[in-house]
């Protein structure tokens, strides 16, 4: 039995002697904001949306391009229907085209400035042995406008969709930060609870050791029966087992917290915090109003509504009547001498108008429009239910907080009564007026009431945090946390 006690003491001391990092709640949140896998994923999605938006905005600026064909050579034999004879054509040319294209956001059109410059050497050999040859420079400079008609502005819609996607990603990142705070806090307090339970179990082990020594001395002095010693040994073994179970629980809860923090699993720490609970006054109407005006999920619902409206516009454009108009005007010149290219210029205006007229699509467009209308109705219904859910969650959390505080007051009184009961019965046990089994019940009762008090205070802390996240309002500091979120998004 002495060896067993010594082994338990060594186990407890070796556990506490490990090199540990003191981890506070604030430090845990700082680590998670950088290393948390969920935060990193959300941040990468935000970066992706931002880059897509930057790319779309860049596409609205002027595009400069140069196409260059330094050498083109061909030789072929063809039949001329007008002269009813064969001829051989040999051509060598070099050509380059410089183009500037400027998209027009407000009309979904584009305006282009194009200049094509080249040189060619062209020979034609007729069957009758007569031949023609031309060597000349040529340049074609023109300005063109292309404009779609009777349809929606695809360029502007694409930009608006990416802007909404970026805003949605920012909101998702902010929500992930709030979710991370909730998860880390819950895991942190889980470790704290496990550590507190371990401490309580160690205290119970110390009490069991003292009880064992008391009854052992009595048995050695023939003042108590041996069955009391057996019961004391059983109580001591049970207390040791509880300590071992508590150690395992602590280590498992630490690993879960490490995973959420993004910490190496072989790094050890011990959470440090003070669970002091003071009642916070909460106005339910104010809490509900703050939630309905501030919740980011409601803005996400508005974004979804806008995206569905864009999809409806695209659906209605299926098999639509539409047109295109193209205008261009320019000047072209050619000459054997480079400096005389525009000695005899030729104007080359061009106008083209085209229409696409759908005739019959077997009801495809009508069915897809109805399908999209149904999707929009579903979104409206889901939005209404989401508002109800938000208000219901606030109300339930408010009630939980009120109940949590009442449970704390009850638990404090229970710990006080259990401690007094234990102290009185410990004296009776020393005097031999109480059996070891009965004393064990009072020890277990005291440990249970201490654990209940710790859990009740943690429940209050977590529910207060939940209310803060649900309403985006800090009732402890009596201020909104929206400025903090906006600062986070701007950063």
C-alpha positions in Angstrom: 0.0 0.0 0.0 2.9 2.3 0.8 4.4 1.6 -2.6 1.1 2.4 -4.2 0.9 5.8 -2.4 4.5 6.6 -3.4 3.8 5.7 -7.0 0.8 8.1 -7.1 2.8 10.9 -5.6 5.6 10.4 -8.2 3.0 10.4 -11.0 1.4 13.6 -9.8 4.7 15.3 -9.3 6.1 14.2 -12.7 3.0 15.6 -14.4 3.3 19.0 -12.7 7.1 19.1 -13.3 6.9 19.1 -17.1 8.0 22.3 -18.8 4.8 24.1 -19.6 3.9 27.4 -21.2 1.4 29.6 -19.3 -1.4 30.1 -21.8 -3.9 32.9 -21.2 -7.2 33.4 -23.1 -5.8 36.5 -24.8 -2.7 34.7 -26.0 -4.7 31.8 -27.2 -6.9 34.1 -29.4 -3.8 35.8 -30.7 -2.2 32.4 -31.7 -5.5 31.2 -33.3 -5.9 34.4 -35.3 -2.6 33.6 -37.1 -2.3 29.8 -37.0 -5.8 28.5 -37.0 -6.5 26.4 -40.1 -10.0 27.7 -40.4 -8.8 31.3 -40.2 -6.1 30.6 -42.8 -8.6 29.0 -45.2 -11.1 31.9 -44.8 -8.2 34.4 -45.3 -7.1 32.7 -48.5 -10.7 32.8 -49.8 -10.8 36.5 -49.0 -7.5 37.0 -50.9 -8.8 35.0 -53.9 -12.0 37.2 -54.1 -9.9 40.4 -53.8 -7.6 39.3 -56.6 -10.5 38.4 -58.9 -12.0 41.8 -58.3 -8.7 43.6 -59.0 -8.4 41.6 -62.2 -11.9 42.6 -63.3 -11.2 46.2 -62.6 -7.9 46.0 -64.5 -9.7 44.5 -67.5 -11.7 47.8 -67.8 -8.6 49.8 -68.6 -7.1 50.2 -72.0 -5.4 47.1 -73.4 -2.4 47.5 -75.6 -1.3 44.7 -77.9 1.1 44.1 -80.8 0.7 41.3 -83.3 3.8 40.8 -85.5 4.3 38.5 -88.5 7.9 39.0 -89.6 7.9 36.6 -92.5 5.1 35.2 -94.6 6.0 33.4 -97.8 3.8 31.5 -100.2 3.8 30.2 -103.8 0.9 28.6 -105.5 -0.7 28.0 -108.8 -4.3 29.0 -109.5 -6.8 29.2 -112.3 -8.2 32.6 -113.3 -11.9 32.2 -114.4 -12.0 35.7 -116.0 -9.0 35.1 -118.3 -9.5 31.3 -118.5 -5.9 30.6 -117.9 -3.5 29.4 -115.2 -1.2 31.6 -113.3 1.5 31.3 -110.6 1.5 33.6 -107.6 4.5 34.1 -105.4 4.2 36.4 -102.3 6.6 37.5 -99.6 5.4 39.9 -96.8 6.0 41.2 -93.4 3.2 42.6 -91.3 2.6 44.1 -87.8 -0.6 45.3 -86.1 -0.7 47.6 -83.1 -4.1 47.8 -81.3 -5.5 49.8 -78.3 -8.9 48.6 -77.0 -10.8 50.5 -74.4 -13.9 48.8 -72.9 -16.9 51.1 -72.1 -18.3 50.1 -68.7 -21.6 52.1 -68.9 -22.6 50.8 -72.3 -20.9 47.4 -72.5 -19.3 48.4 -75.7 -15.7 48.9 -76.8 -13.7 51.4 -78.8 -10.5 50.4 -80.6 -7.7 52.2 -82.3 -5.9 49.9 -84.8 -2.9 50.5 -87.0 -1.6 47.8 -89.4 1.7 48.3 -91.2 3.5 46.0 -93.6 5.6 45.4 -96.7 4.9 42.9 -99.5 6.6 41.6 -102.6 4.0 40.0 -104.9 4.7 38.3 -108.3 2.2 36.8 -110.7 3.3 34.7 -113.7 0.7 34.0 -116.4 0.8 31.0 -118.8 1.4 33.4 -121.7 4.7 34.2 -120.0 3.6 37.8 -119.1 4.2 38.7 -115.4 3.3 41.3 -112.9 5.2 42.3 -109.8 4.5 44.7 -107.0 6.7 45.8 -104.1 5.1 48.3 -101.7 4.6 49.5 -98.2 1.1 49.7 -96.8 -0.5 51.2 -93.7 -4.1 51.0 -92.4 -5.2 53.2 -89.5 -8.7 53.2 -88.3 -11.0 53.8 -85.3 -13.8 51.4 -84.5 -16.7 51.2 -82.1 -18.6 48.0 -81.2 -21.9 48.3 -79.2 -24.4 45.6 -78.3 -28.1 46.6 -78.4 -31.3 45.5 -76.6 -29.5 43.4 -73.9 -28.2 43.8 -70.4 -24.7 45.2 -69.6 -22.6 42.1 -69.1 -19.4 44.0 -68.2 -21.1 46.0 -65.5 -22.8 42.9 -64.1 -19.6 40.9 -63.9 -18.0 43.7 -62.0 -21.0 44.0 -59.6 -20.9 40.2 -59.0 -17.3 40.2 -58.1 -17.8 43.2 -55.8 -20.6 41.3 -54.0 -18.4 38.2 -53.9 -15.6 40.2 -52.3 -17.9 41.7 -49.7 -19.3 38.2 -49.0 -15.8 36.9 -48.5 -15.0 39.7 -46.0 -18.2 38.9 -44.1 -17.3 35.2 -44.1 -13.9 36.1 -42.7 -15.4 38.2 -40.0 -17.9 35.5 -39.1 -15.0 33.0 -39.0 -13.2 35.2 -36.6 -16.2 35.3 -34.3 -16.7 31.5 -34.7 -13.0 31.1 -33.9 -13.4 33.2 -30.8 -16.3 31.0 -29.6 -14.5 27.7 -30.4 -11.2 28.7 -28.8 -13.0 30.0 -25.7 -15.0 26.8 -25.4 -11.9 24.7 -25.8 -9.9 26.9 -23.5 -12.5 26.5 -20.7 -12.7 22.8 -21.4 -9.0 22.6 -20.6 -9.5 24.8 -17.6 -12.4 22.6 -16.4 -10.2 19.5 -16.8 -7.4 21.2 -14.9 -9.8 22.3 -12.2 -11.2 18.7 -12.0 -7.7 17.4 -11.7 -6.9 19.8 -8.9 -10.1 18.8 -7.1 -9.3 15.1 -7.7 -5.8 15.7 -6.2 -7.3 17.4 -3.2 -9.6 14.5 -2.8 -6.6 12.1 -3.0 -4.8 14.1 -0.3 -8.0 13.8 1.9 -8.1 10.1 1.2 -4.5 9.7 2.2 -5.1 11.5 5.5 -8.1 9.4 6.1 -6.1 6.3 5.4 -3.4 7.3 7.8 -6.0 8.0 10.5 -7.7 4.7 10.2 -4.4 2.8 9.8 -3.1 4.3 13.1 -6.4 3.3 14.8 -6.2 -0.3 13.5 -2.6 -0.5 14.6 -3.7 0.6 18.0 -6.6 -1.8 18.0 -9.0 1.1 18.1 -10.8 0.2 14.9 -11.8 -2.9 12.9 -9.7 -4.1 10.0 -12.7 -3.7 7.6 -12.4 0.1 8.1 -8.8 -0.1 6.9 -9.9 -2.1 3.9 -12.5 0.5 3.1 -9.9 3.3 3.5 -7.6 1.5 1.1 -10.5 1.2 -1.4 -11.2 4.9 -1.0 -7.6 5.7 -1.6 -7.4 3.5 -4.7 -10.5 5.1 -6.1 -9.1 8.6 -5.5 -5.9 7.6 -7.3 -7.9 6.3 -10.2 -9.8 9.5 -10.4 -6.6 11.5 -10.6 -5.3 9.2 -13.4 -8.6 9.7 -15.3 -8.4 13.5 -14.8 -4.8 13.5 -16.2 -6.0 11.7 -19.3 -8.9 14.2 -19.7 -6.6 17.1 -19.4 -4.2 15.8 -22.0 -7.0 15.0 -24.5 -8.6 18.4 -24.1 -5.2 20.1 -24.6 -4.7 18.2 -27.9 -8.0 19.4 -29.1 -7.2 23.0 -28.2 -3.7 22.7 -29.9 -5.4 21.5 -33.1 -7.7 24.6 -33.1 -4.8 26.9 -32.3 -2.6 25.4 -35.0 0.1 24.5 -32.4 2.4 21.5 -32.5 0.9 18.6 -30.6 4.2 17.9 -28.7 4.2 21.4 -27.2 2.9 21.6 -23.6 1.1 24.4 -21.9 -1.2 25.1 -18.9 -4.1 27.4 -19.2 -4.1 30.4 -16.8 -7.3 32.4 -16.1 -9.5 33.7 -13.4 -13.1 32.7 -13.6 -14.7 35.5 -11.7 -18.4 36.0 -12.5 -20.2 39.3 -11.9 -23.8 39.6 -13.0 -24.2 41.6 -16.3 -27.4 43.6 -16.8 -28.9 42.8 -20.2 -31.9 44.4 -21.8 -33.6 41.8 -23.9 -35.3 44.3 -26.3 -32.0 46.1 -26.9 -30.3 42.7 -27.5 -32.8 41.7 -30.1 -32.7 45.1 -31.8 -28.9 45.0 -31.9 -28.9 41.6 -33.5 -31.5 42.5 -36.1 -29.5 45.6 -37.2 -26.0 44.3 -36.9 -25.9 40.6 -37.8 -23.6 40.0 -40.7 -25.6 37.0 -41.8 -28.5 39.3 -42.7 -26.2 41.3 -45.0 -25.1 38.0 -46.6 -28.8 37.3 -47.2 -29.1 40.6 -49.0 -26.1 39.8 -51.1 -27.7 36.4 -52.0 -30.9 38.3 -53.0 -28.9 40.6 -55.3 -27.1 37.7 -56.8 -30.4 35.9 -57.6 -31.6 39.1 -59.2 -28.5 39.1 -61.5 -29.2 35.4 -62.3 -32.8 36.4 -63.2 -31.5 39.0 -65.6 -29.2 36.4 -67.2 -32.0 33.9 -67.4 -34.3 36.4 -69.1 -31.6 37.1 -71.7 -31.8 33.5 -72.8 -33.0 33.4 -76.5 -33.5 37.1 -76.3 -33.9 39.6 -79.2 -30.7 41.5 -79.4 -28.5 43.4 -81.8 -25.0 44.7 -82.5 -23.7 47.8 -84.2 -20.2 48.3 -85.4 -18.8 51.5 -86.8 -15.3 52.2 -88.1 -13.6 55.0 -90.0 -10.0 55.2 -91.0 -7.5 55.9 -93.8 -5.4 53.5 -95.8 -2.4 54.1 -98.0 0.2 52.1 -100.0 3.3 53.1 -102.0 6.6 51.6 -103.1 8.3 54.4 -101.2 7.9 54.4 -97.4 7.7 58.2 -97.2 4.9 58.4 -99.7 2.5 55.8 -98.2 -0.2 58.4 -97.7 0.4 60.3 -100.9 -2.8 59.0 -102.3 -4.8 57.8 -99.2 -8.1 55.9 -99.3 -10.8 56.3 -96.7 -12.4 53.1 -95.6 -15.5 53.7 -93.5 -17.6 50.7 -92.4 -21.0 50.3 -90.8 -22.6 47.0 -89.8 -25.8 46.4 -87.9 -27.0 42.9 -87.0 -29.9 41.5 -85.1 -30.6 38.1 -83.5 -34.4 37.3 -83.5 -35.5 34.2 -81.6 -38.5 32.4 -83.1 -39.4 29.4 -81.0 -37.5 27.7 -78.1 -40.1 25.1 -77.0 -40.7 26.9 -73.7 -37.1 26.7 -72.5 -36.8 30.4 -71.5 -40.2 30.5 -69.8 -39.5 27.4 -67.7 -36.1 28.7 -66.6 -37.6 32.0 -65.6 -40.2 30.2 -63.4 -37.4 28.1 -61.9 -35.5 31.3 -61.0 -38.6 32.9 -59.6 -39.0 29.9 -57.3 -35.4 30.2 -56.2 -36.0 33.9 -55.3 -39.2 33.0 -53.3 -37.2 30.3 -51.4 -34.6 32.9 -50.6 -37.2 35.3 -49.2 -38.7 32.5 -47.1 -35.3 31.5 -45.8 -34.6 35.1 -44.9 -37.7 35.4 -42.9 -36.9 32.2 -41.0 -33.4 33.4 -40.5 -34.6 36.5 -38.8 -36.9 34.5 -36.6 -34.0 32.1 -35.7 -31.7 35.0 -34.8 -34.3 36.5 -32.5 -35.0 33.1 -31.0 -31.3 32.4 -30.4 -31.0 35.8 -28.6 -34.0 35.0 -26.4 -32.8 31.5 -25.5 -29.3 32.8 -24.7 -30.7 35.5 -22.5 -32.8 33.0 -20.6 -29.7 30.7 -20.3 -27.7 33.5 -18.8 -30.3 34.3 -16.2 -30.5 30.6 -15.3 -26.7 30.3 -15.3 -26.3 33.0 -12.7 -29.0 31.4 -10.5 -27.1 28.1 -10.8 -23.9 29.8 -9.8 -25.5 31.2 -6.6 -26.9 27.8 -5.8 -23.6 26.1 -6.5 -21.7 28.5 -4.3 -24.0 27.8 -1.4 -23.8 24.1 -2.1 -20.0 24.2 -1.9 -20.1 26.1 1.3 -22.5 23.7 2.9 -20.6 20.7 1.5 -17.3 22.0 3.0 -18.9 22.6 6.4 -20.5 19.1 6.3 -17.1 17.6 5.3 -15.2 19.4 8.1 -17.8 18.3 10.7 -17.8 14.7 9.6 -14.0 14.6 9.3 -13.9 15.3 13.0 -16.4 12.6 13.7 -14.4 10.2 11.5 -11.3 10.9 13.5 -13.2 10.2 16.7 -14.4 6.9 15.3 -18.1 7.9 15.1 -18.2 7.6 11.3 -17.3 4.7 8.9 -14.8 5.0 6.0 -17.6 4.4 3.5 -19.7 7.2 5.0 -16.7 9.5 5.0 -16.0 8.7 1.3 -19.5 9.9 0.4 -18.9 13.3 2.0 -15.6 13.6 0.2 -17.2 12.8 -3.1 -20.0 15.2 -2.4 -17.6 18.0 -1.7 -15.6 17.3 -4.9 -18.8 17.1 -7.0 -20.1 20.5 -5.7 -16.8 22.2 -6.4 -16.8 20.8 -10.0 -20.4 22.0 -10.4 -19.5 25.5 -9.3 -16.6 25.7 -11.8 -18.9 24.4 -14.6 -21.7 26.8 -13.7 -19.3 29.8 -13.9 -17.9 28.7 -17.2 -21.4 28.2 -18.6 -22.1 31.8 -17.7 -18.9 33.0 -19.4 -19.6 31.0 -22.6 -23.2 32.1 -22.8 -22.2 35.7 -22.3 -19.8 35.3 -25.2 -22.5 33.7 -27.3 -24.8 36.7 -26.6 -22.0 39.0 -27.6 -21.6 37.2 -30.9 -25.3 36.9 -31.5 -25.9 40.6 -31.0 -22.5 42.0 -31.9 -22.8 44.0 -28.7 -20.6 43.7 -25.6 -23.0 44.1 -22.7 -20.1 43.8 -20.2 -18.5 47.0 -21.7 -21.9 48.4 -22.8 -20.7 49.1 -26.4 -21.1 47.7 -29.9 -18.3 45.6 -31.4 -19.2 46.6 -35.0 -16.3 49.1 -35.0 -13.9 46.3 -34.2 -15.3 44.2 -37.0 -15.1 47.1 -39.5 -11.5 47.7 -38.5 -10.8 44.0 -39.0 -12.3 44.0 -42.5 -10.4 47.2 -43.4 -7.2 45.6 -42.3 
